[in-house]
Amino acid sequence: MSTYELIDELEAGELSVEFEGEEPQVVLEFAIERFSPRLAISAAFQADDVALIDMAYKIDPSVRIFSVDTGRLPEETHQLIAQLRERYPDLNLEVLEPDAGQVERLVAKKGLDLMKDSVENRLLCCNVRKVQPLTKQLDGLDAWVTGLRRDQWATRTNIRKIEIDHDHGAIVKLNPLAEWTKREVWAYLRENDVPVHALYAKGYTSIGCAPCTRAIGPDEDDRAGRWWWESNAPKECGMHCSIEHGGFEHELKAIIGKDTLKEHA
């Protein structure tokens, strides 16, 4: 743990008010100065994430960045990672992987494409492949940075630029792009010639694992391509919001052999 006192709810609220209306770089500069080296940027290599990477790299090339390779990512994601490493030679990027034993047991019990059988199975798959590696990484941090924006989805409309992440040990969660719109993000990417995911050119607007992501139609919202076969289910995987769903925790315990499972939040 750091030698300084971490931000509490009161200070987080005050800082959120202070940073409202400020550009994302101002929030990133604060985060890097206040929390490095126990700070990291979470990236899934969507438009928002690569914009943050470009901004942060210009402030401090050594800033930590991490991503989770679920084992089901589209090839275009790996291609973009290679492009970013070439564009930013000193990129401090760590690619995390899920526990191989847990994935093996999950697939053996439920099948490789279990996520399409039920919402519970989809959340189970997300938990093992994404949420648990994230939780393990955050256990060693005081703060993390995300590319969340308020206009992305209904569950994100009230996010603040500075929050206390009670789902992950009350560390600080920073959302520098919270105020920005999709248009502002893409304007930044064009102006700074930042590499972007190749699937955007094919009609994708929200990109995750290959079997769980598709291009959207002209009248669909940006998150419609995620888990499109589901109805009346959250368009979230559990990385950014708690998802409680019936016997989910009990089933996860049975599959991966954990005694306590609080990581699925």
GUNUTOR-341847 format. One record per residue (C-alpha): residue number from 0; residue in three letters; chain; x, y, z. Coordinates in Angstrom, 2 decimals. Layout:
BEGIN
+-----+--------+--------+---------+---------+---------+
| num | residu | chaine |      px |      py |      pz |
+-----+--------+--------+---------+---------+---------+
| NUM |    ALA |      A |       X |       Y |       Z |
...
+-----+--------+--------+---------+---------+---------+
//
This chain:
BEGIN
+-----+--------+--------+---------+---------+---------+
| num | residu | chaine |      px |      py |      pz |
+-----+--------+--------+---------+---------+---------+
|   0 |    MET |      A |    0.00 |    0.00 |    0.00 |
|   1 |    SER |      A |    1.17 |    3.51 |   -0.69 |
|   2 |    THR |      A |    2.61 |    5.68 |    2.03 |
|   3 |    TYR |      A |    0.05 |    8.41 |    1.39 |
|   4 |    GLU |      A |   -3.58 |    8.31 |    2.40 |
|   5 |    LEU |      A |   -5.85 |    7.09 |   -0.35 |
|   6 |    ILE |      A |   -8.75 |    9.22 |   -1.55 |
|   7 |    ASP |      A |  -11.98 |    8.81 |    0.39 |
|   8 |    GLU |      A |  -15.54 |    9.38 |   -0.79 |
|   9 |    LEU |      A |  -15.52 |   13.03 |    0.24 |
|  10 |    GLU |      A |  -12.34 |   13.87 |   -1.65 |
|  11 |    ALA |      A |  -13.48 |   11.82 |   -4.65 |
|  12 |    GLY |      A |  -16.68 |   13.86 |   -4.79 |
|  13 |    GLU |      A |  -14.79 |   17.12 |   -4.49 |
|  14 |    LEU |      A |  -12.32 |   16.12 |   -7.19 |
|  15 |    SER |      A |  -15.13 |   15.04 |   -9.50 |
|  16 |    VAL |      A |  -16.66 |   18.49 |   -9.22 |
|  17 |    GLU |      A |  -13.25 |   20.09 |   -9.71 |
|  18 |    PHE |      A |  -12.47 |   18.07 |  -12.85 |
|  19 |    GLU |      A |  -15.90 |   18.40 |  -14.44 |
|  20 |    GLY |      A |  -15.41 |   20.42 |  -17.60 |
|  21 |    GLU |      A |  -11.66 |   19.71 |  -17.72 |
|  22 |    GLU |      A |  -10.04 |   17.86 |  -20.61 |
|  23 |    PRO |      A |   -9.12 |   14.18 |  -20.11 |
|  24 |    GLN |      A |   -5.41 |   15.00 |  -20.08 |
|  25 |    VAL |      A |   -5.88 |   17.04 |  -16.92 |
|  26 |    VAL |      A |   -7.36 |   14.04 |  -15.12 |
|  27 |    LEU |      A |   -4.59 |   11.77 |  -16.46 |
|  28 |    GLU |      A |   -1.89 |   14.18 |  -15.30 |
|  29 |    PHE |      A |   -3.43 |   14.21 |  -11.83 |
|  30 |    ALA |      A |   -3.71 |   10.42 |  -11.76 |
|  31 |    ILE |      A |   -0.14 |    9.81 |  -12.89 |
|  32 |    GLU |      A |    1.29 |   12.33 |  -10.43 |
|  33 |    ARG |      A |   -0.83 |   11.15 |   -7.51 |
|  34 |    PHE |      A |   -0.81 |    7.36 |   -7.91 |
|  35 |    SER |      A |    2.12 |    6.15 |  -10.03 |
|  36 |    PRO |      A |    3.57 |    3.55 |   -9.97 |
|  37 |    ARG |      A |    0.48 |    1.92 |   -8.38 |
|  38 |    LEU |      A |   -1.70 |    3.18 |  -11.21 |
|  39 |    ALA |      A |   -2.61 |    1.42 |  -14.46 |
|  40 |    ILE |      A |   -4.81 |    2.03 |  -17.47 |
|  41 |    SER |      A |   -7.23 |   -0.76 |  -18.37 |
|  42 |    ALA |      A |   -7.50 |   -1.23 |  -22.14 |
|  43 |    ALA |      A |   -9.59 |   -3.46 |  -24.39 |
|  44 |    PHE |      A |   -8.26 |   -1.54 |  -27.41 |
|  45 |    GLN |      A |  -11.50 |    0.11 |  -28.40 |
|  46 |    ALA |      A |  -11.51 |    3.71 |  -29.61 |
|  47 |    ASP |      A |  -11.72 |    5.19 |  -26.12 |
|  48 |    ASP |      A |   -8.85 |    3.04 |  -24.86 |
|  49 |    VAL |      A |   -6.39 |    3.90 |  -27.62 |
|  50 |    ALA |      A |   -7.22 |    7.58 |  -27.20 |
|  51 |    LEU |      A |   -6.33 |    7.30 |  -23.50 |
|  52 |    ILE |      A |   -3.15 |    5.39 |  -24.32 |
|  53 |    ASP |      A |   -2.04 |    8.13 |  -26.70 |
|  54 |    MET |      A |   -2.82 |   10.87 |  -24.16 |
|  55 |    ALA |      A |   -1.13 |    9.09 |  -21.27 |
|  56 |    TYR |      A |    1.95 |    8.11 |  -23.30 |
|  57 |    LYS |      A |    2.52 |   11.77 |  -24.16 |
|  58 |    ILE |      A |    2.42 |   12.62 |  -20.46 |
|  59 |    ASP |      A |    4.51 |    9.70 |  -19.21 |
|  60 |    PRO |      A |    5.66 |    6.90 |  -21.57 |
|  61 |    SER |      A |    6.27 |    4.61 |  -18.60 |
|  62 |    VAL |      A |    2.64 |    4.67 |  -17.41 |
|  63 |    ARG |      A |    1.37 |    1.15 |  -16.83 |
|  64 |    ILE |      A |   -1.26 |   -0.27 |  -19.19 |
|  65 |    PHE |      A |   -2.87 |   -3.68 |  -18.96 |
|  66 |    SER |      A |   -5.34 |   -5.70 |  -20.97 |
|  67 |    VAL |      A |   -6.95 |   -9.11 |  -20.59 |
|  68 |    ASP |      A |   -6.50 |  -11.62 |  -23.39 |
|  69 |    THR |      A |   -9.52 |  -13.85 |  -22.82 |
|  70 |    GLY |      A |   -8.37 |  -16.45 |  -25.32 |
|  71 |    ARG |      A |  -11.34 |  -15.58 |  -27.57 |
|  72 |    LEU |      A |  -10.27 |  -12.19 |  -28.91 |
|  73 |    PRO |      A |  -10.59 |  -11.45 |  -32.64 |
|  74 |    GLU |      A |   -7.35 |  -11.53 |  -34.62 |
|  75 |    GLU |      A |   -7.78 |   -7.84 |  -35.36 |
|  76 |    THR |      A |   -7.27 |   -7.08 |  -31.67 |
|  77 |    HIS |      A |   -3.88 |   -8.79 |  -31.67 |
|  78 |    GLN |      A |   -2.98 |   -6.90 |  -34.84 |
|  79 |    LEU |      A |   -3.82 |   -3.60 |  -33.18 |
|  80 |    ILE |      A |   -1.68 |   -4.47 |  -30.15 |
|  81 |    ALA |      A |    1.27 |   -5.01 |  -32.50 |
|  82 |    GLN |      A |    0.57 |   -1.67 |  -34.19 |
|  83 |    LEU |      A |    0.48 |    0.13 |  -30.86 |
|  84 |    ARG |      A |    3.76 |   -1.43 |  -29.72 |
|  85 |    GLU |      A |    5.34 |   -0.20 |  -32.95 |
|  86 |    ARG |      A |    3.81 |    3.27 |  -32.69 |
|  87 |    TYR |      A |    4.80 |    3.69 |  -29.02 |
|  88 |    PRO |      A |    8.24 |    2.04 |  -28.63 |
|  89 |    ASP |      A |    8.35 |    2.34 |  -24.84 |
|  90 |    LEU |      A |    4.75 |    1.21 |  -24.30 |
|  91 |    ASN |      A |    4.52 |   -0.35 |  -20.84 |
|  92 |    LEU |      A |    1.78 |   -2.84 |  -21.72 |
|  93 |    GLU |      A |    1.06 |   -6.03 |  -19.80 |
|  94 |    VAL |      A |   -1.31 |   -8.57 |  -21.37 |
|  95 |    LEU |      A |   -3.04 |  -10.69 |  -18.73 |
|  96 |    GLU |      A |   -4.51 |  -14.15 |  -19.23 |
|  97 |    PRO |      A |   -7.16 |  -16.09 |  -17.31 |
|  98 |    ASP |      A |   -6.21 |  -19.06 |  -15.17 |
|  99 |    ALA |      A |   -5.73 |  -21.93 |  -17.64 |
| 100 |    GLY |      A |   -7.05 |  -24.54 |  -15.20 |
| 101 |    GLN |      A |  -10.24 |  -22.61 |  -14.55 |
| 102 |    VAL |      A |  -10.85 |  -22.13 |  -18.27 |
| 103 |    GLU |      A |  -10.24 |  -25.84 |  -18.90 |
| 104 |    ARG |      A |  -12.74 |  -26.87 |  -16.22 |
| 105 |    LEU |      A |  -15.29 |  -24.34 |  -17.44 |
| 106 |    VAL |      A |  -15.10 |  -25.56 |  -21.04 |
| 107 |    ALA |      A |  -15.14 |  -29.22 |  -19.99 |
| 108 |    LYS |      A |  -18.31 |  -28.71 |  -17.94 |
| 109 |    LYS |      A |  -20.18 |  -26.18 |  -20.09 |
| 110 |    GLY |      A |  -18.66 |  -26.28 |  -23.58 |
| 111 |    LEU |      A |  -16.58 |  -23.74 |  -25.49 |
| 112 |    ASP |      A |  -19.54 |  -21.57 |  -26.52 |
| 113 |    LEU |      A |  -21.46 |  -21.83 |  -23.25 |
| 114 |    MET |      A |  -22.20 |  -18.11 |  -23.36 |
| 115 |    LYS |      A |  -24.98 |  -18.61 |  -25.90 |
| 116 |    ASP |      A |  -26.91 |  -21.11 |  -23.77 |
| 117 |    SER |      A |  -28.03 |  -18.65 |  -21.07 |
| 118 |    VAL |      A |  -27.29 |  -15.29 |  -19.50 |
| 119 |    GLU |      A |  -25.93 |  -17.11 |  -16.45 |
| 120 |    ASN |      A |  -23.48 |  -19.02 |  -18.61 |
| 121 |    ARG |      A |  -22.41 |  -15.86 |  -20.39 |
| 122 |    LEU |      A |  -21.71 |  -14.12 |  -17.09 |
| 123 |    LEU |      A |  -19.87 |  -17.22 |  -15.95 |
| 124 |    CYS |      A |  -17.64 |  -17.14 |  -19.02 |
| 125 |    CYS |      A |  -17.01 |  -13.40 |  -18.63 |
| 126 |    ASN |      A |  -16.10 |  -13.91 |  -15.00 |
| 127 |    VAL |      A |  -13.55 |  -16.64 |  -15.56 |
| 128 |    ARG |      A |  -12.00 |  -15.14 |  -18.68 |
| 129 |    LYS |      A |  -12.17 |  -11.41 |  -17.88 |
| 130 |    VAL |      A |  -13.29 |  -10.38 |  -14.42 |
| 131 |    GLN |      A |  -11.03 |  -12.60 |  -12.32 |
| 132 |    PRO |      A |   -7.82 |  -11.62 |  -14.16 |
| 133 |    LEU |      A |   -8.90 |   -7.99 |  -13.76 |
| 134 |    THR |      A |   -9.57 |   -8.43 |  -10.05 |
| 135 |    LYS |      A |   -6.19 |  -10.06 |   -9.50 |
| 136 |    GLN |      A |   -4.47 |   -7.17 |  -11.27 |
| 137 |    LEU |      A |   -6.36 |   -4.51 |   -9.34 |
| 138 |    ASP |      A |   -5.41 |   -6.12 |   -6.02 |
| 139 |    GLY |      A |   -1.93 |   -4.67 |   -6.55 |
| 140 |    LEU |      A |   -3.02 |   -1.14 |   -7.48 |
| 141 |    ASP |      A |   -4.17 |    2.00 |   -5.72 |
| 142 |    ALA |      A |   -5.96 |    3.37 |   -8.78 |
| 143 |    TRP |      A |   -7.00 |    2.40 |  -12.27 |
| 144 |    VAL |      A |   -8.06 |    4.34 |  -15.36 |
| 145 |    THR |      A |  -10.83 |    3.32 |  -17.74 |
| 146 |    GLY |      A |  -12.23 |    4.58 |  -21.05 |
| 147 |    LEU |      A |  -15.83 |    4.66 |  -19.82 |
| 148 |    ARG |      A |  -18.09 |    7.42 |  -21.14 |
| 149 |    ARG |      A |  -21.53 |    8.46 |  -19.98 |
| 150 |    ASP |      A |  -23.07 |    8.18 |  -23.43 |
| 151 |    GLN |      A |  -22.03 |    4.55 |  -23.98 |
| 152 |    TRP |      A |  -24.87 |    2.76 |  -22.22 |
| 153 |    ALA |      A |  -27.62 |    3.27 |  -19.63 |
| 154 |    THR |      A |  -25.55 |    1.76 |  -16.81 |
| 155 |    ARG |      A |  -22.85 |    4.37 |  -17.40 |
| 156 |    THR |      A |  -24.83 |    7.61 |  -17.49 |
| 157 |    ASN |      A |  -23.92 |    8.61 |  -13.93 |
| 158 |    ILE |      A |  -20.22 |    7.77 |  -13.86 |
| 159 |    ARG |      A |  -17.94 |   10.38 |  -12.36 |
| 160 |    LYS |      A |  -14.39 |   11.20 |  -13.38 |
| 161 |    ILE |      A |  -13.15 |   10.20 |   -9.93 |
| 162 |    GLU |      A |  -14.83 |    7.35 |   -8.08 |
| 163 |    ILE |      A |  -14.17 |    4.95 |   -5.24 |
| 164 |    ASP |      A |  -14.33 |    1.41 |   -6.61 |
| 165 |    HIS |      A |  -15.94 |   -0.54 |   -3.79 |
| 166 |    ASP |      A |  -16.11 |   -3.66 |   -5.95 |
| 167 |    HIS |      A |  -12.30 |   -3.79 |   -5.93 |
| 168 |    GLY |      A |  -11.12 |   -2.97 |   -2.44 |
| 169 |    ALA |      A |  -12.10 |    0.72 |   -2.44 |
| 170 |    ILE |      A |   -9.28 |    1.71 |   -4.78 |
| 171 |    VAL |      A |   -9.69 |    4.81 |   -6.93 |
| 172 |    LYS |      A |  -11.27 |    4.53 |  -10.37 |
| 173 |    LEU |      A |  -10.70 |    7.35 |  -12.83 |
| 174 |    ASN |      A |  -12.80 |    7.89 |  -15.96 |
| 175 |    PRO |      A |  -11.13 |   10.81 |  -17.79 |
| 176 |    LEU |      A |  -13.38 |   10.48 |  -20.86 |
| 177 |    ALA |      A |  -16.64 |   10.47 |  -18.90 |
| 178 |    GLU |      A |  -17.84 |   13.77 |  -20.39 |
| 179 |    TRP |      A |  -16.68 |   13.13 |  -23.93 |
| 180 |    THR |      A |  -18.98 |   11.97 |  -26.70 |
| 181 |    LYS |      A |  -18.24 |    9.36 |  -29.31 |
| 182 |    ARG |      A |  -17.71 |   12.16 |  -31.82 |
| 183 |    GLU |      A |  -15.09 |   13.84 |  -29.63 |
| 184 |    VAL |      A |  -13.18 |   10.58 |  -29.19 |
| 185 |    TRP |      A |  -13.04 |    9.95 |  -32.94 |
| 186 |    ALA |      A |  -12.04 |   13.55 |  -33.63 |
| 187 |    TYR |      A |   -9.11 |   13.13 |  -31.24 |
| 188 |    LEU |      A |   -8.07 |    9.86 |  -32.91 |
| 189 |    ARG |      A |   -8.09 |   11.45 |  -36.37 |
| 190 |    GLU |      A |   -6.26 |   14.59 |  -35.28 |
| 191 |    ASN |      A |   -3.52 |   12.56 |  -33.60 |
| 192 |    ASP |      A |   -3.36 |    9.76 |  -36.18 |
| 193 |    VAL |      A |   -3.88 |    7.07 |  -33.53 |
| 194 |    PRO |      A |   -4.17 |    3.45 |  -34.77 |
| 195 |    VAL |      A |   -7.68 |    2.05 |  -34.36 |
| 196 |    HIS |      A |   -9.26 |   -1.39 |  -34.39 |
| 197 |    ALA |      A |   -9.80 |   -2.73 |  -37.92 |
| 198 |    LEU |      A |  -13.29 |   -4.02 |  -37.06 |
| 199 |    TYR |      A |  -14.65 |   -0.47 |  -36.85 |
| 200 |    ALA |      A |  -14.35 |   -0.30 |  -40.64 |
| 201 |    LYS |      A |  -16.58 |   -3.39 |  -40.85 |
| 202 |    GLY |      A |  -19.50 |   -1.89 |  -38.91 |
| 203 |    TYR |      A |  -18.50 |   -2.85 |  -35.37 |
| 204 |    THR |      A |  -19.05 |   -0.22 |  -32.69 |
| 205 |    SER |      A |  -18.32 |   -2.11 |  -29.44 |
| 206 |    ILE |      A |  -15.68 |   -4.80 |  -29.60 |
| 207 |    GLY |      A |  -15.08 |   -7.65 |  -27.18 |
| 208 |    CYS |      A |  -14.54 |  -11.37 |  -27.67 |
| 209 |    ALA |      A |  -15.00 |  -12.66 |  -31.23 |
| 210 |    PRO |      A |  -18.00 |  -14.95 |  -30.58 |
| 211 |    CYS |      A |  -19.77 |  -12.27 |  -28.52 |
| 212 |    THR |      A |  -19.42 |   -9.31 |  -30.87 |
| 213 |    ARG |      A |  -20.93 |   -8.45 |  -34.24 |
| 214 |    ALA |      A |  -21.40 |   -5.46 |  -36.51 |
| 215 |    ILE |      A |  -24.56 |   -3.42 |  -35.91 |
| 216 |    GLY |      A |  -27.34 |   -2.32 |  -38.22 |
| 217 |    PRO |      A |  -28.10 |    1.31 |  -39.15 |
| 218 |    ASP |      A |  -30.83 |    1.71 |  -36.53 |
| 219 |    GLU |      A |  -29.12 |   -0.10 |  -33.64 |
| 220 |    ASP |      A |  -27.34 |    1.50 |  -30.70 |
| 221 |    ASP |      A |  -23.60 |    1.09 |  -30.24 |
| 222 |    ARG |      A |  -23.85 |   -1.71 |  -27.66 |
| 223 |    ALA |      A |  -26.33 |   -3.77 |  -29.70 |
| 224 |    GLY |      A |  -23.54 |   -5.86 |  -31.16 |
| 225 |    ARG |      A |  -22.55 |   -7.22 |  -27.75 |
| 226 |    TRP |      A |  -24.31 |  -10.50 |  -26.75 |
| 227 |    TRP |      A |  -26.97 |   -9.69 |  -29.34 |
| 228 |    TRP |      A |  -28.81 |  -12.98 |  -28.80 |
| 229 |    GLU |      A |  -29.81 |  -11.97 |  -25.26 |
| 230 |    SER |      A |  -32.96 |  -10.07 |  -24.35 |
| 231 |    ASN |      A |  -33.62 |   -8.13 |  -21.13 |
| 232 |    ALA |      A |  -30.06 |   -8.76 |  -19.95 |
| 233 |    PRO |      A |  -27.31 |   -6.30 |  -18.94 |
| 234 |    LYS |      A |  -24.91 |   -5.30 |  -21.71 |
| 235 |    GLU |      A |  -22.10 |   -5.62 |  -19.19 |
| 236 |    CYS |      A |  -19.58 |   -8.33 |  -18.36 |
| 237 |    GLY |      A |  -19.05 |   -7.44 |  -14.70 |
| 238 |    MET |      A |  -15.76 |   -5.56 |  -15.10 |
| 239 |    HIS |      A |  -17.36 |   -2.17 |  -14.51 |
| 240 |    CYS |      A |  -20.49 |   -2.93 |  -12.50 |
| 241 |    SER |      A |  -21.66 |   -5.54 |  -10.01 |
| 242 |    ILE |      A |  -23.83 |   -8.22 |  -11.56 |
| 243 |    GLU |      A |  -25.79 |  -10.45 |   -9.22 |
| 244 |    HIS |      A |  -27.67 |  -13.18 |  -11.04 |
| 245 |    GLY |      A |  -29.44 |  -15.97 |   -9.18 |
| 246 |    GLY |      A |  -27.26 |  -19.01 |   -8.58 |
| 247 |    PHE |      A |  -24.34 |  -17.57 |  -10.51 |
| 248 |    GLU |      A |  -21.92 |  -17.47 |   -7.57 |
| 249 |    HIS |      A |  -22.80 |  -21.00 |   -6.46 |
| 250 |    GLU |      A |  -22.32 |  -22.37 |   -9.98 |
| 251 |    LEU |      A |  -19.01 |  -20.57 |  -10.41 |
| 252 |    LYS |      A |  -17.77 |  -22.04 |   -7.14 |
| 253 |    ALA |      A |  -18.76 |  -25.54 |   -8.28 |
| 254 |    ILE |      A |  -16.90 |  -25.19 |  -11.56 |
| 255 |    ILE |      A |  -13.62 |  -23.59 |  -10.52 |
| 256 |    GLY |      A |  -13.38 |  -24.84 |   -6.96 |
| 257 |    LYS |      A |  -13.18 |  -21.55 |   -5.10 |
| 258 |    ASP |      A |  -14.24 |  -21.37 |   -1.47 |
| 259 |    THR |      A |  -15.19 |  -17.73 |   -1.65 |
| 260 |    LEU |      A |  -16.06 |  -15.83 |   -4.78 |
| 261 |    LYS |      A |  -16.42 |  -12.12 |   -4.38 |
| 262 |    GLU |      A |  -14.44 |  -11.38 |   -7.53 |
| 263 |    HIS |      A |  -17.42 |  -11.48 |   -9.87 |
| 264 |    ALA |      A |  -18.47 |   -7.93 |   -9.06 |
+-----+--------+--------+---------+---------+---------+
//
